[in-house]
Amino acid sequence: MSNIKDISLAQSGEDKIKWVESYMPVLNIIKKEFEQTKPFAGKRISMSIHLEAKTAFLAKVLKAGGAEVYVTGCNPLSTQDDVAAALVKDGFEVNAWRGVNEEEYKAHLIKTLSLCPHVMIDDGGDLINLLQGECREYGKDLIGGCEETTTGIHRLKAKEAQGKLDYTMININDADCKHLFDNRYGTGQSTLDGIMNSTNLIIAGKTVVIAGYGWCGKGIAMRVKGMGGIPVITEIDSVKAIEAVMDGFAVMKMDDAAKIGDLFITVTGCCDVIRKEHFEVMKDGVLISNSGHFDCEIDKKALAECAVEVFHRKPNIMGYRMKDGRVLNLMAEGRLVNLAAGNGHPAEIMDMSFSLQAKCLEYLVKNEGKMEHRLYSVPVDIDKKVAELKLKSLGITIDELSKEQIDYLNKAE
């Protein structure tokens, strides 16, 4: 039985799902294919992923393939209650609502695993952690799963390195049709959407400190620069730091950037990126936000300890008044600002990421019993097929190699 906030919100959710469905052509093609082939007939799928309209359409695509689908969120503030209601009305098992506490969040994850899935979609690694811990009995039928995001891949790689990965998992995040577009263009746009919609402030002229210059950081820096902001990059990787310099951005330590930033955005996947010593030197009125998966990049405990007053300023923004009168503004409780304070990545971007998810789940089912308990890359043919379908949907054609060109490239001498 589903556990959501309010079923009466379903119509609003249905409208959102229908809207994004119109802009996800590749996933629509896969849905039609699945309706014919039924690759998930008799199979159960658990999904823990940011529960909004694009995710809901992915769930519908998997159901069209014959699956029984259980859905929950992967972050306490990223669930959209109207979308959850729409899925329940459409016959899905959904356990999620916006603003769950830690106990409720864990209970929803466990309920989502309780159907003993054959395949699953994880976003951040919470499902796999439960399956390898207190919920091990729910993994008895698991063929494998897909992991969506950088943070989850870090956790899986750590398990694999320690010989502690007990299931077959596919690394969606590092596929070309995911990180080159979702992480860069998706995070770049949706992060600034969330910030601007919540603050009603301008980017132009502001010094924007971006912690981390991976694909997400690159995308944010690109968008900030395009809107007239002044990007400043902080990094711990010397190669990425040089790349940022040659892309035209200032690079410095957070200790120095903390003194000059007007807006801070963390996208590192690590903890304690912005700390007490940084809060102590930040400007009055500064905006502090995070687009990494977990809310540990900004030391919220230290921020609260530094403040003499914590007060609500407006939706998605809390003010922290320092002893000297400065006010530091924390956005979306330090959680993913693009989802907690916005609608997440654009539909056209998630069209590619979720198409990878759908086809990789099909791949797992087709290869049941043939794969080891380790982390696999997305098969190249799936990555390429998604790109081809995306180009086709845009009406774009590209050149092909002739036989002579293929022979030339394959010469051994």
Steps between C-alpha positions, in 0.01 A plus 500: 500500500635842401595765751486854357392844615177571310334303218285803412812662346504240221364719218783751538749214493339347191531834319871516585562146378316560172702817445842338536384197302460733202869591519655156556499347150759227561318367804177505300664281235618258770153495656345391169767232465440373853124486442571251222785296652400502872861449625391531864202266493478335842783719634498735799687833495589724794584865430661746742548817300400867515125465474381760251336501158785359289550217750129425490511464123794259532294294747215492247740382227617213721141409584423498127772235474303273732662585834348540843659825618552635854615862520649720771717812515873520559506832684266638770428823311495398133166316488214687334183397680270555204713273281502232769121523515472468122704179505284351774187585303660320204544183703859528626618423852652828624647574841626858513412856583689827511650584839535151649718465808788252506290225660220538244748516213661172604162335549401598146821351360440175686137482382619550143738206535243280670363368170838321455591661166652325203665824384523845655596862441703666774596868527764563763544144621239479776324192360820304452617591850178361649517186286852436621399572859176460689287426191711219358200266485336732244788444256437129450360544146716796394655458155665842521448872502599836357655792688414848375733749666862583583462456875347156460781395266758611759331275755481205261865533397601507865303180563648333193857598598445344843349183348165582659274553199251213515290583194532579131475874438524716187669841516252728324671819620819455297331413171562764234129567449469565873794697638572704187145631491312432826786603730620790288197654329236364738669598825630822348155627411287349775727617783475861390125455436450391861709785639348772284141386548547495877691827540373719214856638483731555206805289410671770293774679691509250786810306600384138494722251683461149355652222710599216270584506129366164392235485232241661726735780601596559138137532401421745780808712424404512132150621580617752763746650253233516229271694734764758586610352832863468606582133564766408756596132522628307801651156441710224659598341167795672330400389148145631538637822649723556196204426275296767680784750460523431127123529473548857620400474866672612817608210722578532870462330837164519674670693783559784254181463296288517816596866541389615154204282398145629463357157416646159589410174324653169610513209254775274633331188638713541814431624852593819689591704194374824657583515870505718812809695398329591174176617661705729723632704204208493255327817382173623645210373290693218339309208342621148582373202300581140409438291189677186623288198588524511880460795736847456652700733275402802708566456873150594616574417863793741508290765325229472766760515778648819352159671486331696776169476313358264240189622323282421198546755223284357219426159352823301464714762677603512867691794646786455747589820686860514621620674816619801299160541331582336167229275356598188306225342292484121472294368213284185507646380831827432320334230288497483120392852415400409144241251626415618850446855371426424136374243250828323437665449164324594174286229343708481182811422708337234715367343182852367440584405860173315556522328162834359617330383820219325315727324250753398766229343715392306191866399447522369857187288457618363165837406652373349823754254639775612262639800691729515803436687823687815405454847353459499121517787252200565278541285186635715217224397261233624744681833545535543124140399431365763738715764327380387157135513604549846654655634179217346298242668722670834429496441126879487482697261281875440511759352266586131485836343422542344158646151464827657386512725806432205732778302332735797534430540871547127559841484332765344721783679317 
